[in-house]
Amino acid sequence: MRYVLGLDLGTSSLKGLLVNQAGEVVYTTSSDYPLIHPQSGYSEQNPHEWYRAAVEVMANIVETVPDAKEGLEAISFSGQMHSLVLLDENDAVLRNAILWNDVRTTAQCEKIKETLGEELISITQNKALEGFTLPKILWVKEHEPAIFEKARQFLLPKDYLGFRLTGSKQMEYSDAAGTLLLDLKNKQWSERVLAAFDLPKTICPPLVESSDKIGTLSEELTKEFGFTHTINVYAGGADNASAALGAGIISPDIGMASIGTSGVFLAYEEAGKEYQGDLHYFYHVLRDSFYSMGVTLAAGHSLSWFKNTFAPNEDFDALLKDIGTIPAGSEGLLFMPYISGERTPYTDSKIRGSFLGMDQGHTRDHFARAVLEGITFSLKDSQKLMEERAGKNFRKIVSVGGGAKNPDWLQMQADIFDATIVTLTTEQGPGMGAVMLAAMGQGWFDSVEELVATFVKEAKTYEPVKEQVEAYEHIYAIYRDGYGATKDISHALQK
């Protein structure tokens, strides 16, 4: 049997996905590692833990699937975006990685905006936000000058893992696009941005394509796992770009709604589209392709908060079992899902959530349905931006994550997005994208379409209902007024 292995380097664990040439998941395993929170707003991780986890995962796979020793051909990666790994002249890690969800860099983001203004968006197609890599580099430069003086190069998490497995340092375009250092149009590191902050170009690693071979598995690990042949290693991709490939998002008329703690509405883009920073705009893992992405900060988190607060002793199935009996619009009850602030389309850390229109006739089922509607409306904000700015018309949206687990919610998505909603038979997210990049690198398929047809299988389909679509269009128009109506109140309460 021929196999490829995807290593998905997440925020809390590393997951390994072993898949055969028929696109069948043969085995999955994972290894956890700790988050480090030195103080409020700080989020760090020890990069050596990622390597330890990868070795543990690979050892488990070889032990559990014996013929993987002979059949494994290639490895690729997906990984958490933006997180900063700094290396010295000997390629030793200088400090813990500063993660994507670390928010210490507000002052550095303001400095970037003041220095480059709109020029930053024209170069990188993205706004300066705390999650990105450049603000983290500037924070280290300002607050840890002795460490920064020793820094010779930075990597992102999955690229560091690739380096440890092969000895080769590089970064592929889908991850590089999330650093605020890449000139997106010219597909190279931006000399203008580097010069603006007195950063040497040598701090940036060489750029490669996501499906490029970066080397072979090290001799040390080859011997440790008992491989008798060479294992090719491919660059891999950023987690969202990899998840998009893993969900079959390879044409402009297909979108993806991903609902985890946060929510993402993502679409494939061809070159030439610009959103002036109102949506994230990054390279896809497919050569010379892009994706746009809007983010709802508290998607699944809004539902978890509601359950934990009002139904702590029930599971989600029990909480949501009767929402189908409540009509669209929850009979005048509206939820604004801003309990953690919001990213798209407002980029407002001070806005807060609210229920609007409460009356004595509303039951817990009304509130539960309103929460789901509010989350979906927030994702629709990103869909509308794509339709208004780029003329998109989504014929199909792949729903993944928590939003793909409840049939009433899936029908709600079909009606609110006014598009066919599909779920997947095997939802492996970024790890599946990593596997597919390894298969692509190995030349298993003649085209991306053939690759997707083999690895991505659709399960259930939900079609929009005309009457429900019309009802939701009216309610969504009211929802869009909700931000402006509550913004000043929210900001005042935050003081």
N, C-alpha and C positions, 0 to 999 in steps of 0.2 A: 504494500500500500504506500502511495506517495502522500506526504504530508507537508503542510506549511504551518508555522507557528506565529501567532500574533501575541505580542506582549503589550498590554494596555496599562500604562503607568498613570494611575488615578491619584486622587488627593489622599485617600486613606489606605489604598491597597494596590497591588500589582496583580493583574489577572492574566493568566495564560490561556490561550484558545488554540487547540490543536484541531485542524480541519483537513479533510482529505480532498482529493481532486474532484469529487462529486459535490463539494460544497457542504458536506455533512460535518457537523461538530462532533468530533470523536471524544473529546475530553476537555474539561475546563477545570482549572484550579486557581487558587489565589493565595497571596501572602500579604498580611497586614503590616503597616508600619505606623509609628506615632506621628501626630502633629505636635509641634512645639509652639507654645504661646508665651514668649518671654514677658509680655505685658499686653494690656488691652489694645486690640487693633493689629497686633503683630501675629503673623502666621508663618512658620518656618518648618523646614524638614531637613534631615541629614541625607545628602545624596548617596552616601554609602549604604543607607538602608534600601534604596531602590535596587542597587546592585545585589545586595544580599537577598532581597525578595525575588529578583529575577533568577538567581542561581537556585533558590529553593523551589520555585515554580518549575524550572526546567528539570531539576532532579526528580520532582514528583511525577512529571509527565513521563520521563524515561522509565521510571520504576513501574508506573501503572500501565503504560502502553508499551510493552517490550519491543514491538516491531518499529517503534519510532526511532530506535537507534539506527536502523537501516533505512527507514523510509523518510525521515525528516530531511527536507531539501533546503528550506530557507526560513528565515526569521525576519519579521518587520515589527514596527512599533506604532502605537498611538500614545499620546501623552498630554497631560495637563499643560495648558498654554501659559505663556508669559513668565513663569517662575524663573528666577535668576540664580544661575550657578556660576560662580567666579572661580577661575583657575589661575594658578601662578605659573611661573616660567617652567616649572617641572610638571605641570598639569595636575598639581595637587589642589584639592578643594580648599578655598581660603576661609569660608564661613558657611554656616547653614544656608540652604537655598531660601530666598524670600519668595513666598508663594503668591499665586494669582489672587488669592482672597485676602491678602495683607493690605491694610488700608492706611499705612503710616505715611504715604507719599503725597498727601494733599498739597503741601507747600511746593513740592517738586513739580506737580502737575500745573500749578499756577505759574511757576517760573517758565515752564515749557510754553504755555499759552502766551505769556507776556513776551517771550523772546521771539517766537515764530508766528504767533497769531494764526491767520487763515492759511498761511503758507504750509503749516504742518499738515492740514487736511489735503491740500493740493498735492503734497508729496506722498503722504502715507495713506490717505483716504480715511483716516480715523482720528477721533478726538483724543486728547490726553486724558486718560482716566487712571485711577490708582492701580488698577489691575495690570496695566501694561509694564513692559520690561524697562524701558528707558527711565521712567521715574524711579525705579528701584536702583538702577545704576547710579543715578544722580544722588539718591539718598545715601548710598554707601560712600560715594565720593565726598559728600558734605560731612557726614557724621562718623565715618570710619576711614579717615584719610590714610592711616597706616596700612590698612588692608587694601584699600584701592590702589595704593602705590605699588603693591605687589601684583596686582591683577594684570594678566596678559591677554586673557580671552574670556568671553562668557559663552555659556551654552544654555539651552533650555533642557528640561528634564529628560525627555526621551532621547535627545541628542547626546546628553551625558551618558545615558545607559548604552547607546550605540557605541560611544567611544570606549566604554569599559569592556564591551563585548568584542570589539574589533581593533582598538588602538587608533581608530581614525576619527578625527574631529571635523564636524561640518554641521550645517543646519539647512533643512529643506524649506521651501518657500511658504508652505501653509503656516508653519510656526513662525518663520521670520517676519511674516506680515503682521504678526501680533506684538512686535517689539517696539513699534513707533520709530524704527530705525531704517526700515526698508522703503526705498523709492519704488512704489508699486508699478508705475508705468514703465520704468526703465529696467525693472527686475534686477536691482543691485542695491547694495548698501548706500544710503544717502550721505554723500559727502557734506551736503549743506547742513543736515541735522547733526552729524558728528562734529563739524567745525563749530556750530553754534554753541555747543557745550564742551568744547575742548576735549573731545574724546578721540583717541587715535583709531584709525581705520583698522589697525591690526587687532583691536579688541573683538572685532566681528569675525566669526569663522567663515570658511568658504561656503558658498551656496550650492545646493544640489536639488534635483527633482525628487519628489516623494518616492518614486519607484526606482530610483537609481541605486545600484549596488554600492555600498560604502566599504565593503570588505568581506572577510570571512570570520567565522567564529574563532576566537583565539585558540592557540595550540593548547594552552592550559585547560580551558573549559572543554575542548574537544576530547582531551584525554580523560578529564574528570567524569564526563558523561558516557564515555565509552564509544564515541562515534568513530567509525573507521573510514569516514569520507568527509569531504569538505562541506561545511554548512554555509551557504551564502547569506549575507545580511544586507537588508535594504533599508533605506533611510526612514520610511514611515511618514506619519503625518500628525498634525495637531488633532486633539480629540474631537472637536466639532466637525472638522473637515473629514476625518476618518469615519465618524458616525454618519455623515452624509453619504459617503460612498457605501457604507454598510447598510444603508437604508435605500440605496438605489437612486439617490438624487443626482442624476447625471444629465438632466435636460431642464430648460427654463420653465417648463409648464408643470413641474412637479415640485411641491414644497414639503417641508418636514416640520411637524409640531412635536417638540420634545418637552415633556413635562417631568422634571425632577424637582429637587428643592427649588431651583430657579426654572424658568421656562425659556425655550428658544423657538423662534420661528425662523426657519432657514430656507434659502432658495439658491439653486444653481444660477450662476451669472456668466455671461460671455463678456469678453473684454469691452471696455468703453462705457460701462454703466458707472454713474457716480451718484452718491447720496449725500455729499457734503458733510459726512460724519454723523448723519442722523441715524444711520444703521452701521454696524460693523461691516467692513468690506475687506475680505481676505482672499488669498490664493486658496483654491481647492487643491486636493491632492492629485487631481488630474492635470496634466501639463497644460499651461497657458489658459487655465480656467479659473473662475472665481466663485465665491459664494457670498451672499449678503445674509446678515443675521441680526435680528432684534432680540432683546433680552427682557424678560419679565423677572424681576429679582425675587419675588415671592409667589411662585406658581404653586407647586406642590406644597411648599412651606405654608401657604395660606390655608390649604385644606388640613394639613397636620396641626397647625395652630388651632383651627376651629374644632377639630376632633379632640385634641388634648385639653382644650378649655371647656367644651360643652358636652363631650361624650367620652371621657377618659377611659371608661371601662368597656367600650365597644370597639369592635374592629371597623375598618373602612366599609366593608361589605354591609354590615348592619346599619351604619350611619347613612349610607346612600341607597338603601334598598327600595325606598319609596319616592325617590326624587322624580321618577317617571310619572307620578300622579300629579305633579305640580306643573302648571302650564308655563310656556315660554315667558320669561320676564318675571317669574316668581311672584306674580300678582302684585306688581308695583314695588318690589323690593330689589334694590341694586347694591352690589358690593364693589367697592373700589379696592383692588388687591395691593395696596401700597404699604403694607405693614413693615416692609424693610426699605422704604424708599422706592424709587423706580429708575430704570435705565432707559428703556425705549418706550415712547419717543421723547421723554422729558429730561432725562439725566438730572434727577432731582433727589438728593439724599435726604431732604427734609420733609418731603411729602409723606403723609401717613394715610392708612386705610380708613374706610368708613362704610357703614351700612346706611343707605339713604332710602327713605320712603317707608320706614317701619310703621306698622299699625297693629292693633290688637288682634287682628285676624291671622297674622302670620304665625306659623308653627316652625318647629325646628327643621322640618323638611323644606320649608320655604327658604330658610337661611342656608341650608346645605346646598340647595340648588343654586341660590344666588351666588354663593362662593364659587361654584364651578363656572357659572356664567361669567362672573367678573374676571376670573383667570383667563378664560377663553377670549373675552373681549380685549383683554390686555395684549394677548398674542395677536389678535386681529389688527391692533394698532400697527404692528410691523407689516402684516399682510397688506394693509391699506397703503402704507408708505411705498411698498414695492409696486403696487398697482398704479399709484399716482405718479411716482417718479420714473418708473421704468416700463410702464404699460403692460405689466404682467397680467396673465389670465391663467390662474391655476386650475387645471382640469383634475388634478389629484393631489392630495396631501397625505403623506405617510405619518401616522400618529404613533409615537413611541413613548416609553416611560409610563408614569402613573396614569396619564390620560388615556392610555390604550387598554386599561384594565376594566373599565366599567362601560357596558353597552349604552346606557343612557347618556353618559358623557360623550361617547363617540358619536352618537346621533346628534347631540348638541353641537359638537364641532362641525359636523357636516352642514348643519343648518346655519350656524354663525359664520363659518368660512365660505358657505355657499359653494362647496366643492365635494367631490367624492373623497371619503376618508377610507384609508386602508390600514390594516394592521399586518404585522409580519408573523410568520409561523415560528421563526427563531429570532428573537430580538437580542442581539449581542453587542449592539452599539459600536463604540470606537474599536473594540477588539476585533470585530468582524471586518471593519475597514482595514485594520492592520494586516489581517490575514489575506485580504484581497490584494493589498499592495505587494505582499510577498509572492502571491500567485501571479500577479501581473509581471513582476520583475523576473520570475522564472519562465515567462513566456508560455504559461499553461493555456492561454486563450488568445485568439486572433484579434479580439476587439473588447472594449470596455463593456459593450452591450452583451456580449456572450458571457463575460465574467459575471455581470450583474444577474443575468438570467439564471446562471448556475448557483450563485451564492445567496441571492435575495429572493425569498419565496413569500408571496402575499397570502394572508389568511382570510380575514373577514373584510367585507366592504359595506360602507354605510353611505347611502345616497341622500342628498339634501331634499327636504320636503318643502314644496313651494310655499305653503301657508306659513310654515315655521320660519322660512327664510325671510318672508315679508315682515313677520312679527319681529324678528330679531333685527332687521334693518332699522326699524323704528326705535327699538330699545337701545341699540348700539349708538344711534345718534344722540340719545339722551346721555348715555355713558360717556361719550366724548366730551360733553360739557362738564362732567363731574370733576375733572382735574382742575379746571379753571375756577370752578365754584368753591372748591375746598382748599386750594393752594395757600391762600393768605392765612386762613384759619390754622392749617397744619403748621405753617412756618411760625406763626405766632405762638402756638402751643409748644413748639420745640424750644422756644426761648425760656 
